[in-house]
Amino acid sequence: MQLIALTGGIAAGKSTVGRRLAELGALRIDADQLARDAVAPGSPGLAQVVARFGDGLLAADGSLNRAALGERVFANPDELAALNAIVHPEVRRLADEAIQAAIRIAPDAVVVYEIPLLVESGAKPGEAGLDWDTVVVADAPVETRVARMVELRGMTEADARSRIANQASDEDRRAIADVLIDTSGTEQETLEQVDALWRRIAPASSAP
């Protein structure tokens, strides 16, 4: 098995890269989905979040009001750090379970773990089964990402810049990259780079 870490800043095009790798034959694990699972109703993670932030952040159905929580923590670095200290270990545990399951299903698979906060979470090789063969970073300039967040996600420019400021710097992500995918151009240009990467990492029988 090959384990690929796919990361990048918010609105940097990670999902486009991840979807393409899945189309080409990779097994894709999405850390964003794991983060939702980590605070699902009845989960230990949600219990810890409520204990730290209060049950006022629960919706009527008992689920976490993620929008309200986001508004609270992204404006306060200490609150964000407290949330990450709860969620990141749970996500690592769930990721390890997913990776081990993938190994059992397809021992020779290429597994792509899409983890936006790779740098922030401190997930290092060898920890919780996360021994990366390749770290891929989706990379786009800050101004391009701000424009995407405003145009595609309906965020204000101030909110977009605040979200970016609360993540690791582009320099920190590039420092851990084995492969950079420049997503600042057209989608087709991005896909061509992903296809070239796949030809390098895929089993010979599955390379396009």
Long-range contacts (C-beta under 8 A, 24 or more apart in sequence): 1-102, 1-103, 1-106, 1-107, 1-108, 1-109, 1-110, 1-111, 2-109, 2-110, 2-111, 2-133, 2-134, 2-201, 3-99, 3-111, 3-113, 3-130, 3-131, 3-132, 3-133, 4-110, 4-111, 4-112, 4-113, 4-132, 4-133, 4-134, 4-135, 4-136, 4-201, 5-113, 5-115, 5-118, 5-123, 5-130, 5-132, 5-134, 5-135, 5-136, 6-112, 6-113, 6-114, 6-115, 6-136, 6-138, 7-114, 7-115, 7-116, 7-117, 7-118, 7-119, 7-135, 7-136, 7-137, 7-138, 7-173, 7-176, 8-116, 8-137, 8-138, 8-139, 8-140, 8-173, 8-183, 9-116, 9-140, 9-142, 9-145, 9-164, 9-167, 9-168, 9-170, 9-173, 10-116, 10-145, 10-149, 10-163, 10-164, 10-167, 11-140, 11-145, 11-146, 11-148, 11-149, 11-152, 11-153, 11-160, 12-138, 12-139, 12-140, 12-145, 12-183, 13-138, 13-140, 13-181, 13-183, 13-190, 14-114, 14-116, 14-138, 15-114, 16-138, 16-183, 16-187, 16-190, 16-191, 17-136, 17-138, 17-181, 17-183, 17-190, 17-194, 18-112, 18-114, 20-190, 20-191, 20-194, 20-195, 21-110, 21-112, 21-194, 21-197, 21-198, 22-112, 24-194, 24-195, 24-198, 24-202, 24-206, 24-208, 25-110, 25-198, 25-202, 25-206, 26-109, 26-110, 26-111, 26-112, 26-198, 26-202, 27-102, 27-105, 27-106, 27-109, 27-110, 27-111, 27-112, 28-111, 28-112, 28-114, 29-95, 29-98, 29-99, 29-102, 29-111, 29-112, 29-113, 29-114, 30-114, 31-91, 31-95, 31-113, 31-114, 31-115, 31-116, 31-117, 32-114, 32-116, 34-91, 34-94, 34-95, 34-98, 35-87, 35-91, 36-66, 37-94, 38-87, 38-90, 38-91, 38-94, 39-64, 39-87, 39-90, 43-90, 44-90, 45-86, 45-87, 45-90, 48-86, 49-83, 49-86, 49-87, 52-82, 52-83, 52-86, 53-79, 53-82, 53-83, 74-162, 74-163, 74-166, 75-162, 77-166, 80-166, 84-117, 84-120, 84-121, 88-117, 88-121, 88-122, 88-123, 91-121, 92-121, 92-123, 92-127, 92-128, 92-130, 93-128, 95-128, 95-129, 95-130, 96-128, 96-129, 96-130, 99-129, 99-130, 100-129, 108-203, 110-201, 110-202, 110-203, 116-167, 117-167, 117-168, 118-173, 118-176, 119-168, 119-172, 119-173, 119-176, 120-167, 120-168, 133-201, 134-178, 134-179, 134-201, 135-176, 135-177, 135-178, 135-179, 136-177, 136-178, 136-179, 136-180, 136-181, 136-197, 137-173, 137-174, 137-176, 137-177, 137-179, 137-180, 137-181, 138-181, 138-183, 139-170, 139-173, 139-174, 139-177, 139-180, 139-181, 139-182, 139-183, 139-184, 140-182, 140-183, 140-184, 141-184, 142-170, 144-184
